Amino acid sequence: MYWNTIFYISNITGFSKAYDALLNLPALDGSFGKSSDMFDLLFSNPTSCQGNFKFGPVYRAEENESGAEFAARVKIDFVKFLKTENPGGLNYTRRENIPLDKDARILFIGYHSNHNWDIAVSGMSIRNIMNEVPVGLMHRTVVAWCPWVKSFGCIAGTRSSAINAYKRGHRACMVIPGGAEEAKSSKGHLRTGFAQLAMEADAVIIPVVVENLQEMVFNPLFFLLNVTWFSKAYNYLIDLPGWIGWLFLQIKMYTWMWFSMLPVIPMPVKSGVIFGTPLHHEKDETVEHYAIRVSHEYEKLVHQTNPGGLNYTRALRARFNN
């Protein structure tokens, strides 16, 4: 019913769990926790979801049942009741496309939005299905300048680091955003890094698309940069030759990482995670052909899931018409 940005950030960064340890210190009596009531009210945004009350069965302590046994029985039944009324938690489809074999290596590719919140949605959906959080392969510059992303399980997105992750026992890696960015070949030339990684690691590629990923939030700052053409003008600076263009790219990546997630307005759109068909490397297939095949399949999944690109009207209608 409500979205609280402060609480969300505290949860995904692990800060809330660390703070709970303070509440358990002796002689504090949980007094630190009382200050959170203020954040409950001030930083919560209502969302237009359907909500109502459901009452479960009546429980009474049985004869000779201890208080601890009574509490444990109620807790078990309450968890079952909660899962029945809110099945699955996150909304994801085509989960059967993810192989659950313990020896299978998977490379998820997914093109994230400019606000990044959908990355957490994808990762948590994969975790719910595989019982394992995928290793995120991010731009080396972002990992170097924003080292806190390592706490989310992200590493520098090189083939050697990804292969080492597989060797350490991780079953899944997710290219963020390089896999889909390369697969879409937005620069007009074929890039094959994601395909080479899958071949070297003997991993299957699974495309991931988040429904209405860009429409999940509205960023007023980015909106102004786009309507004033500042963002397009800045791209010309990035295209400058040599180290000058590289420098402007690093500045953009650093500032974008900090300003893309926080000054946003959550939007009550329909959202979910869709997993595409597993794409195995075929015998005698070149890396170029494999990359092109993945590119075509990914584009089809994107157009099926989010037809027409960015469209808040479509996303809101999908939420309220169902």
Secondary structure as UniProt FT lines:
FT   STRAND          2..4
FT   HELIX           5..12
FT   TURN            13..14
FT   HELIX           15..23
FT   TURN            26..27
FT   TURN            29..30
FT   HELIX           31..35
FT   HELIX           36..42
FT   STRAND          44..46
FT   TURN            63..64
FT   HELIX           67..85
FT   TURN            87..88
FT   STRAND          92..93
FT   HELIX           95..97
FT   TURN            102..103
FT   STRAND          106..109
FT   HELIX           117..130
FT   STRAND          135..138
FT   HELIX           140..145
FT   HELIX           147..152
FT   STRAND          154..156
FT   HELIX           159..167
FT   TURN            168..169
FT   STRAND          172..175
FT   HELIX           178..184
FT   TURN            185..187
FT   HELIX           193..201
FT   STRAND          204..211
FT   HELIX           214..216
FT   STRAND          217..218
FT   HELIX           220..227
FT   TURN            228..229
FT   HELIX           230..238
FT   HELIX           242..259
FT   TURN            260..261
FT   STRAND          265..266
FT   STRAND          272..275
FT   TURN            283..284
FT   HELIX           287..305
FT   TURN            307..308
FT   HELIX           312..320
//
